[in-house]
Amino acid sequence: MENSKPNPITVGPEGGEILAVVGGNYRVLVSGKQTNGAFSTIEMLVPPQNGPGPHSHASFYESFYILDGEVEVHSEAGAYTAKKGSFVVVPEGGIVHYFKNVSDQMAQLLCMVVPAGLEEFFEEIGEPVAAGEFLPSPPMDPESIKTIQAIAEKHGQILYPPDFLDQKEGE
């Protein structure tokens, strides 16, 4: 008799594709290709004073569990300091948000995305690296910014200038 049930997905400590993305390392633990698009899970190692710029995505949930370190999560609703053990959910709907490692230690986050797809954006803009290998953030000249904005839009995201939320707070 043939087993028609899917097998569990297992990823060892050295498994998953590691991508250098905006100065951090994002290890894709489970991709949408493995879950029929239901969700993806990404381990993020974020160096001090690093993190993605302001962005939004209307069609998926993004949640973070802080495994180690401390990040400030900024959004149109305000700021929250997420320490080890904290959990943050960015709902679908398009709220502008970003996070930054404000400590002097490496931050480690577990990011879950429902439905999947964000990992495909990271695969397109990131560069494969070995465990422990960190690449500097690529230079962001006007041409590079246009390119990454187009890739982001293809994956359901909108990127904003680095000071976008600061401008909103001053209104």
N, C-alpha and C positions, 0 to 999 in steps of 0.2 A: 504494500500500500504506500502510495506516494504522499509525503507531507506537503500540503499546500499552504501551510502557515509560514509567514516570514520568520526568519531567524533573528535573534537579537543582534543588534549592532554593538560591537565592542571595539574600543580604541584604547590601546595601551599607552603608557606614559610617553612613549616616543612616537606615537602614531598621529595621524592627521597632517594636513598640509600646513606649513608655517609660512606666512606671508609678511613681508615688511610693508607696513601701511602707515603713512604719515609719521614715521619715526618709531612706531611701536611694532610689536610682533603679534599677529593674529593667527592663532592655530585653529583651523576649521576642524572641529571634532565630528560633527555630523552635518552633512549638506542636504539641501533640498532634493538632490538627486537620489539620496538614500532614503528619504522620507516621503517620496511622491509629492514634494513641495509643501508638506504640512508645516515643517519648522526646520530651523538650523540652530546649531549651538557652536559658539566660537569662544575660545579662551583668548583673552587679551592681556598682553604684558605691555604696560604703558610706563615708559621712563618718566622721571621727575620733570615737571613743567611741560608735559606733553599731553596730547589728546586731540580729537578731531575738532574742527571748527564748527560754527553754527550751521545746522542743517535741519531739514524736516522731511518727513515721509508720511504720506496720507494713508497708505494702504497696508501698513503692517505695524504690529506691536514690537517693541524692542525692550527687553528687560535686562537688567544687570544685577548680578550678585557679586558683592565685593569680597573676594577671597582673601586679599591682603592689600594693605596700603590704605590710601585715602584719596578720594577724588571729589572735586566740586562739580555738581551737576547744575547747569544753568539752563533755564527755559524762560519762555514768556511769562510763566507763572512765578518766577523768582529763582532763588538758588538754594541748594541743599548740599550739605557736606556729608558724603556717604563714606563711612568708615568700615573697616573690616566687619563683615556680618550684615551689612546693610543691603537692602534690595530696592531697586528703582525700576518702575515700569513707565515707559514712554508709550502712551496709547496711540492707536491709529488715529488719524484725523489731521495730522500736519503741524503740530505745535513745534516751533523752532526751539532747538535745544543743542547742547554740547556738554562735554565733560572734560575736565583737566585734572591731571595728577598734580596736586598742590603740595605734595610732600617731597622729602629728599630721598625717598625710597621707591623702588619699583612697585607699581600697583598691579594687581592681578585681578581681572574681572572675568566672570563667566557671563557671556552675552547670549540670550536666547531670542530668536526672531520668529514671529508667527504672522503670516505664513513665511516660508523660506524665501530667499532671494538676495538678501543683503550680502551673503557670502560670495555671490557671483560678482557683485560690485567690487568687493575686496580682491577677488581673483583677477579682475580686469585691471585694477589700478596698482595692485601690490606686486612685489617681486619675491619669488620663492627664496627662502633662506634656511640655513641649518639652525637647529636649536641653539640658543645663546648668541646667535649672530644678529646684531642690530645694525641697520643701515640708517644714515641720517635722513631726515625729511628731504624730499626732493625740492629743488628751488621752485618757487611759485611765481614765475614771470607771467605776463598777460596771456601769452599763448598757451602755457601749461594750465593756467586757470580755466581758459575756455575749453580746453580738451577735457579736463576732469569734470567740469560742469556738464558737458554733453554726456559723458559716461554716467554721471550721477543721475541725470534726467532719464536716461535709458533704463535705469534701475529704480525709478520711482522716487527719486530724491531731488531736493532742491538745496543747493549750497548758498550760503549767505556770506557777506564780508565778515572778517574776524570781529569787528566791533559792532555788529548788527544789534545784538541784545543790549549793549551799552547805550546805543542810540535810543532804543525803545524805552529804557529806564529813565532817560533824560527828558522824555516827552511829558 
